Amino acid sequence: MRRDANGVFVRRWLRRASLGLQLLALFAVELLLANVQQAALVLGWPLRVRPRWIRFETRLRSQTARTLLGVLISLTPGTLTCDLRGEILLIHALNATSDEAAVVRIRQRFESLLLRMEEA
């Protein structure tokens, strides 16, 4: 496959690799924070959990990106993606103050980076 002299292919690959590394670093931080939060929640007395079901409508276009979002959510302690139909993810959160707060956090952290990866 022929590439132009400007190296568009190389720049695009480097951009995607950079975004992938950012996603990996972000997930590592989120994983650490979620583990600490869940440990504090479980070890605290009295046990104060606020479980809820959250309906999250994603702006991601590809099924691969939507699936990756669901996997990242499920791998984070205290959350589980239970269903993915089209652009709707059904998420169970063990301790969420509100649906809106959870949606904003997912959008700002994971979805925004995955959207940038789709555009790269």
C-alpha positions in Angstrom: 0.0 0.0 0.0 1.5 3.3 -1.1 1.8 6.2 1.4 2.2 9.8 0.6 5.5 11.6 1.1 4.2 13.5 4.2 4.0 10.4 6.2 0.3 10.6 6.9 0.2 6.9 7.8 3.1 7.2 10.3 1.6 10.3 12.0 -1.8 8.6 12.2 -0.3 5.5 13.7 1.8 7.5 16.2 -1.3 9.5 17.2 -3.3 6.3 17.9 -0.4 4.7 19.8 -0.1 7.9 21.9 -3.8 7.9 22.7 -3.7 4.1 23.5 -0.9 4.7 26.0 -3.0 7.6 27.5 -5.9 5.3 27.8 -3.8 2.6 29.5 -2.4 5.2 32.0 -5.8 6.6 32.7 -7.2 3.1 33.3 -4.4 2.3 35.7 -5.1 5.4 37.7 -8.9 4.7 37.7 -8.2 1.1 38.7 -6.1 2.2 41.7 -8.6 4.8 42.8 -11.5 2.4 42.5 -9.7 -0.3 44.5 -9.0 2.1 47.3 -12.6 3.4 47.3 -14.1 -0.1 47.3 -11.8 -1.3 50.1 -12.8 1.7 52.2 -16.5 1.1 51.4 -16.3 -2.6 52.4 -14.1 -2.2 55.4 -16.1 0.8 56.8 -18.8 0.3 59.4 -21.7 0.5 59.0 -21.7 -0.6 55.4 -23.0 2.3 53.3 -23.5 1.3 49.7 -25.7 3.1 47.2 -26.2 0.6 44.4 -27.9 1.8 41.3 -28.5 0.9 37.7 -27.3 3.5 35.2 -28.4 3.8 31.6 -25.5 5.3 29.7 -26.0 6.5 26.1 -22.6 6.6 24.4 -21.5 8.9 21.6 -19.0 6.3 20.3 -19.7 5.2 16.7 -17.9 1.9 16.4 -19.0 -1.3 18.1 -15.4 -2.0 18.9 -15.1 1.3 20.8 -18.4 0.7 22.6 -17.3 -2.8 23.6 -14.0 -1.5 24.9 -15.8 1.1 27.0 -18.0 -1.6 28.5 -14.9 -3.7 29.2 -13.1 -0.8 30.9 -16.1 -0.1 33.0 -16.5 -3.7 34.0 -12.8 -4.1 34.9 -13.1 -1.1 37.3 -14.0 -2.4 40.8 -17.5 -1.5 41.8 -19.0 -1.2 38.3 -20.2 -3.8 35.8 -21.5 -3.4 32.3 -24.5 -5.7 32.1 -25.9 -5.0 28.7 -24.9 -3.2 25.5 -27.5 -2.6 22.8 -26.7 -0.2 20.1 -25.4 2.9 21.8 -26.9 2.1 25.2 -24.9 0.5 28.0 -26.6 -0.7 31.1 -24.2 -0.3 34.0 -24.5 -1.5 37.6 -22.6 0.7 40.1 -22.1 -0.5 43.7 -21.8 3.0 45.1 -23.0 5.9 43.0 -24.4 9.2 44.3 -26.5 9.8 41.2 -26.9 8.7 37.6 -25.8 12.1 36.3 -22.6 12.1 38.3 -21.7 8.6 37.1 -22.5 9.5 33.5 -20.4 12.7 33.6 -17.4 10.8 35.1 -17.6 8.1 32.4 -17.9 10.7 29.6 -15.0 12.8 30.9 -12.7 10.0 31.6 -13.1 7.1 29.2 -15.5 8.1 26.5 -13.7 11.4 25.6 -10.4 9.6 25.0 -12.1 6.8 23.1 -13.8 9.4 20.9 -10.4 10.9 20.2 -9.1 7.5 19.3 -12.0 7.0 16.8 -11.2 10.3 15.1 -7.5 9.6 14.8 
